[in-house]
């Protein structure tokens, strides 16, 4: 009998326990993929949203915990526009707004002269004229959800806006966003002459030295924080908390799976004292017995990881299908994340099997047969 046959036979003899252990590992791996993928997707979706608007640097109020809670005075826009290396500056006001049927959408207010309007991808309709008020561009996904089309009205913060166009962005956030004139949203949110973010286009966006110089100049003017669009959430406390909580829960779930493998193998060793003693008596070395038990841990972890990958992908799709989450975040586990999680589970499972294997080889064959 070789090591693999020995391991498979033992797993089959205790089929219920083996299946439960595999399911434990599977849920641990699936939870890790889903939770860690969620925190990573939040950052990626927000960054992609700003990238689609052609933003090189993002300016926000320093020290504000809420991502959309800070305000910046519009009076800073002309001053920032004069900084050497700055090609254009646009401000936008962002807020969550109640709409039809008490649904909530992400509403953005854009100034008429902002560069955001350049190259807006339209699915239908047109962009608002410069002097138009109380009109809106609606992301195609949210328009489909609400059953809206060009010419219909949409309610934001208790006021009616006429839909003049449907946007067709790639970012899930932008596809579920309602865009209105900045002055209209400022009036409805009582934030006169204020914006949430300033977006900056650089003359030479690939010149990191120039970008750093512009950022340092802006940060010296007011209590502002400047970052590249791909790193704008790096120092945000709310998103940092989300990342820390989801990551911690993911690692706890993964280690719980490893503990299940360790517990299963330890119980198997205690139940098979006589069998292990016989193997020692007929000439199996301690190393050979240990390898056979480690192979059991490997099989449990590997099969559990495969099932866990399927659960993780399914869980990610489930989260994305929930309107409150999928409207702003597309949870998409990447191949590197899946591979790294499965590999970590297998390695930890193997490491966790060494202790039971060591316990199995401590006693002499005579003592093992006597205790049995």
Secondary structure, 3 states (H helix, E strand, C coil): CCHHHHHHHHHHHCHHHHHHHHHHHHHHHHHHHHHHHHHHHHHHHHHHHHHHCCCCEEEEECCCCCCCCCCEECCHHHHHHCCCCEEEEEEEEEEEEECHHHCEEEEEEECCCCHHHCCCCEEEECCCCCCCCCEEEEEHHHHHHHCCCCCCEEEECCEEEEEEEEECCCCHHHHCEEEEEHHHHHHHHCCCCEECEEEEEECCCCCHHHHHHHHHHHHCCCCEEEEEHHHCCCCCHHHHHHHHHHHHHHHHHHHHHHHHHHHHHHHHHHHCHHHHHHHHHCCCCHHHHHHHHHHHHHHHHHHHHHHHHHHHHHHHHHHHHCHHHHCCCCCCCCHHHHHHHHHHHHHHHHHHHHHHHHHHCCCCHHHHHHHC
